């Protein structure tokens, strides 16, 4: 059995294989990602019970699949925790792959979750939609900036990009470069709307056959888009032993500073899945308008610590409800203001 450390970069990877005693069993190789056959040849030459360790860096999914196809076991290391154990003043690619092999050999790896190809596809689909929304928002902000630059006083319109707002923008007659910019931004917004509708149509088709999504829809503040987004990022709820583990994965738990007898609890760590953090904060803003109990929680905390802390606290409660709903396979039950079901 070999313990293989693979230091992966964007265009190449460096691999080192060691035995149980730490002896290097194969020459450290630098393999380029555009030469996939050399990867197959290298990993196929190793004993079939060998284990390969990679760091989670965003580029690893295809390599995990390739290694598994050669019959080897793959583990994914949490990058922040791996660096905390193995940080060195001098670190080269060769040393990094060697350290990964040693961490694997010594069983000091803080493992990260390896999502299945299906879950990765669902995640990418929802992240693609989120990217389209952000680009659409950027185009809308450009139009607001353009109107402000020209000193145009907007009429009493609630939504500049709604029906009446678009009618107002359409009748504007600006000088040449500004009119071209306005027309171009409006064209981009229309195109982003079309692409987003395509994604939403696919999501609706999957809704009827997904029990987990239907359960999430019972939670206040979580609609069709956020429900799909949350499920794609969580994957299998059973990989979390408790709701606190899920909250830690999201990074919505308070940071803790301890020195001697002094304990200080700070703001949330934010060291987690930023897509889930965004989704639950978005859901919290909607939940306080729909659920009287969560609204009362929000108001109570806001009066003491401000609106930002209050909305994060509500988002944390939604994380707990999500875990309970999915784990117990039961819909959410609304609570009274007193907190009783």
C-alpha positions in Angstrom: 0.0 0.0 0.0 1.3 3.4 -0.9 0.4 6.8 0.6 0.3 9.3 -2.3 0.4 13.1 -1.8 -0.8 15.1 -4.8 -0.1 18.8 -4.8 -2.4 20.1 -7.4 -2.2 23.4 -9.2 -4.3 24.9 -12.1 -2.2 23.5 -14.9 -0.1 20.7 -13.3 0.2 18.4 -10.3 3.2 17.0 -8.4 2.8 13.6 -6.8 4.9 11.7 -4.2 4.3 8.1 -3.2 5.5 6.7 0.2 5.2 3.4 2.0 4.0 3.0 5.6 7.5 3.8 6.9 7.8 7.0 5.0 10.2 5.8 2.3 9.6 7.3 -1.1 8.5 4.4 -3.4 8.3 6.1 -6.7 10.0 9.1 -8.3 8.2 12.4 -7.6 6.6 13.3 -10.8 5.3 16.6 -12.3 2.2 15.7 -14.4 0.6 18.3 -16.7 -3.2 18.4 -16.8 -3.3 18.5 -20.6 -1.6 15.1 -20.7 -4.3 13.0 -19.0 -2.9 9.6 -20.3 0.2 10.1 -18.2 -2.0 10.6 -15.1 -3.7 7.3 -15.9 -0.4 5.5 -16.5 1.1 6.8 -13.2 -1.9 6.0 -10.9 -2.5 2.6 -12.7 1.0 1.6 -11.8 0.5 2.0 -8.1 -0.8 -0.9 -5.8 -4.6 -1.0 -6.0 -5.0 -0.5 -2.2 -3.1 2.8 -2.3 -4.7 6.0 -1.1 -4.2 9.4 -2.8 -4.6 12.7 -0.9 -5.4 16.0 -2.6 -6.2 19.4 -1.1 -9.7 20.9 -1.8 -8.9 23.8 -4.1 -11.7 24.0 -6.6 -9.8 22.3 -9.4 -9.9 18.8 -7.9 -13.2 17.2 -9.1 -12.0 15.9 -12.5 -8.8 14.6 -10.9 -10.7 12.8 -8.1 -12.9 11.1 -10.8 -9.8 10.1 -12.8 -8.0 8.6 -9.8 -11.1 6.7 -8.8 -11.5 5.3 -12.3 -8.0 3.8 -11.9 -9.2 1.8 -8.9 -7.5 3.9 -6.2 -9.0 5.4 -3.1 -9.1 9.3 -2.9 -9.3 11.5 0.1 -9.7 15.3 0.1 -8.0 17.4 2.7 -9.5 20.6 4.2 -6.9 23.3 3.0 -7.1 25.6 6.1 -6.7 22.7 8.6 -4.0 21.1 6.5 -1.9 24.3 6.5 -2.3 24.7 10.2 -0.7 21.3 10.7 2.0 21.4 8.0 2.9 25.0 7.5 6.6 25.6 6.7 8.8 28.6 6.1 10.0 27.0 2.8 7.5 25.0 0.8 8.0 23.8 -2.7 5.6 21.7 -4.9 7.8 18.6 -4.2 7.8 19.3 -0.4 4.1 19.9 -0.4 3.3 16.6 -2.1 5.6 14.9 0.4 4.0 16.5 3.4 0.5 15.5 2.1 1.8 11.9 1.8 3.1 12.0 5.4 -0.1 13.5 6.8 -2.0 10.7 5.1 0.4 8.1 6.5 0.1 9.5 10.0 -3.7 9.7 9.8 -3.6 13.5 10.5 -5.9 14.5 7.6 -8.9 16.6 8.2 -11.1 15.3 5.4 -13.3 17.3 3.2 -16.4 16.0 1.5 -16.1 14.6 -2.0 -19.4 15.3 -3.8 -20.7 12.9 -6.4 -20.7 14.0 -10.1 -24.5 14.4 -9.9 -24.3 16.8 -6.9 -21.4 18.7 -8.5 -23.6 19.2 -11.6 -26.5 20.5 -9.5 -24.2 22.8 -7.6 -22.7 24.3 -10.7 -26.2 24.7 -12.2 -27.3 26.8 -9.2 -24.1 28.7 -9.0 -24.4 29.5 -12.7 -27.9 31.0 -12.0 -26.5 33.0 -9.1 -23.7 34.3 -11.4 -26.3 35.4 -13.9 -28.3 37.3 -11.2 -25.1 39.1 -10.1 -24.3 40.1 -13.6 -27.9 41.3 -14.2 -27.6 43.4 -11.0 -24.3 44.9 -12.2 -26.0 45.9 -15.4 -28.9 47.5 -13.5 -26.4 49.4 -11.3 -24.7 50.7 -14.4 -28.0 52.2 -15.6 -28.6 53.9 -12.2 -25.0 55.2 -12.3 -25.6 56.6 -15.9 -28.8 58.4 -14.9 -27.1 59.8 -11.9 -24.2 61.0 -14.0 -26.6 62.9 -16.3 -28.5 64.4 -13.4 -31.8 62.9 -14.4 -34.5 63.1 -11.8 -36.3 59.7 -11.6 -40.1 59.8 -11.5 -42.0 58.2 -8.7 -41.3 54.6 -9.9 -40.9 51.8 -7.4 -39.0 49.5 -9.7 -37.0 51.1 -12.5 -36.8 47.8 -14.3 -40.5 46.9 -13.9 -43.2 47.7 -16.5 -43.5 51.4 -15.8 -39.8 51.8 -15.2 -38.9 50.2 -18.5 -41.4 52.5 -20.3 -39.7 55.5 -18.8 -36.2 54.2 -19.9 -37.5 53.5 -23.4 -38.8 57.0 -24.0 -35.5 58.6 -22.9 -33.5 60.3 -25.7 -29.9 60.8 -24.6 -26.8 62.0 -26.4 -25.0 59.4 -28.6 -22.6 57.6 -26.2 -25.1 57.6 -23.3 -28.0 56.3 -25.4 -25.9 53.5 -26.8 -24.8 52.6 -23.3 -28.4 52.6 -22.0 -29.6 50.4 -24.9 -26.7 48.1 -24.4 -27.3 47.6 -20.7 -31.0 47.1 -21.2 -30.2 44.4 -23.9 -27.9 42.7 -21.4 -30.6 42.7 -18.7 -33.1 41.2 -21.2 -30.6 38.5 -22.1 -29.8 37.7 -18.5 -33.6 37.4 -17.8 -33.9 34.9 -20.6 -31.1 32.8 -19.4 -32.4 32.9 -15.8 -35.8 31.8 -17.0 -34.2 28.8 -18.7 -32.6 27.7 -15.4 -35.8 28.2 -13.5 -37.8 26.1 -16.0 -35.4 23.2 -15.4 -35.7 23.6 -11.6 -39.5 23.5 -11.8 -39.4 20.2 -13.7 -37.3 18.6 -10.9 -39.4 20.0 -8.1 -42.3 17.4 -8.2 -40.0 14.4 -7.7 -37.7 15.7 -5.0 -39.0 15.2 -1.5 -36.2 17.1 0.2 -37.0 20.2 -1.9 -40.7 20.0 -1.0 -39.7 19.8 2.7 -37.5 22.8 2.5 -40.3 24.8 0.9 -42.3 24.5 4.2 -39.7 26.6 6.0 -40.5 30.3 6.0 -38.3 32.4 3.7 -37.1 29.4 1.6 -38.6 29.4 -1.9 -38.0 27.3 -4.9 -34.7 28.8 -6.0 -33.2 28.9 -2.5 -34.4 25.3 -1.7 -32.6 24.0 -4.8 -29.6 26.0 -4.0 -29.4 24.7 -0.4 -29.9 21.1 -1.4 -27.3 21.3 -4.1 -24.7 22.6 -1.6 -25.6 20.3 1.3 -25.8 17.2 -0.8 -26.5 14.4 1.8 -27.7 15.7 5.1 -26.6 12.5 6.8 -22.9 13.6 6.5 -23.6 16.1 9.3 -23.9 14.6 12.8 -25.9 17.6 14.1 -27.2 21.0 13.2 -24.2 22.6 14.8 -22.0 20.6 12.4 -24.0 22.0 9.5 -23.8 25.5 10.9 -20.0 25.1 11.3 -19.8 23.9 7.7 -21.6 27.0 6.6 -19.5 29.3 8.8 -22.5 30.8 10.6 -21.2 30.1 14.1 -19.6 32.7 16.3 -15.8 32.9 16.5 -14.3 32.0 19.9 -11.2 33.6 21.4 -9.9 32.0 24.6 -6.8 33.0 26.6 -6.5 31.8 30.2 -9.7 32.7 32.0 -10.8 35.1 29.3 -13.4 33.9 26.8 -14.6 36.2 24.0 -17.2 35.3 21.4 -16.9 37.3 18.3 -18.7 37.7 14.9 -19.4 34.6 12.8 -16.3 32.9 11.3 -17.5 33.0 7.7 -15.0 30.2 7.1 -17.3 27.9 5.3 -19.6 27.4 2.4 -20.2 31.0 1.2 -23.0 29.9 -1.1 -25.0 28.4 1.7 -24.2 31.4 3.9 -25.6 33.7 1.2 -28.7 31.5 0.8 -29.7 31.4 4.4 -29.1 35.2 4.9 -31.4 35.8 1.9 -34.0 33.4 3.4 -33.8 35.2 6.7 -34.8 38.5 5.2 -37.9 36.9 3.7 -38.6 34.8 6.8 -39.0 37.7 9.2 -41.8 39.0 6.9 -43.7 35.6 6.9 -43.1 34.1 10.3 -44.3 36.0 13.4 -42.0 34.0 15.7 -38.9 34.7 13.7 -40.0 38.3 13.3 -40.1 38.6 17.1 -36.7 37.0 17.4 -35.3 39.5 14.9 -36.8 42.5 16.7 -35.6 41.4 20.1 -32.0 41.0 18.9 -32.0 44.1 16.7 -33.0 46.3 19.6 -29.9 45.1 21.5 -27.3 44.4 18.9 -28.4 45.9 15.6 -30.1 44.6 12.4 -27.0 42.8 10.9 -26.5 40.6 14.0 -30.3 40.0 14.2 -30.6 38.8 10.6 -27.6 36.4 11.0 -29.3 35.0 14.2 -32.4 34.3 12.2 -30.4 32.7 9.4 -28.8 30.5 12.1 -32.2 29.4 13.2 -33.2 28.6 9.6 -30.0 26.4 9.4 -31.2 24.4 12.5 -34.8 24.1 11.0 -33.3 22.9 7.7 -31.3 20.2 9.4 -34.3 19.0 11.5 -36.7 19.0 8.5 -34.3 17.0 6.3 -33.0 14.7 9.0 -36.5 13.8 10.4 -38.2 13.9 7.0 -41.0 16.1 8.4 -42.3 19.5 7.3 -41.6 22.7 9.3 -44.2 23.6 12.0 -44.8 27.3 12.5 -44.4 28.5 16.1 -46.2 31.1 18.1 -44.5 34.2 19.3 -43.9 32.5 22.6 -41.9 29.9 20.8 -44.2 26.9 21.3 -45.4 24.9 18.4 
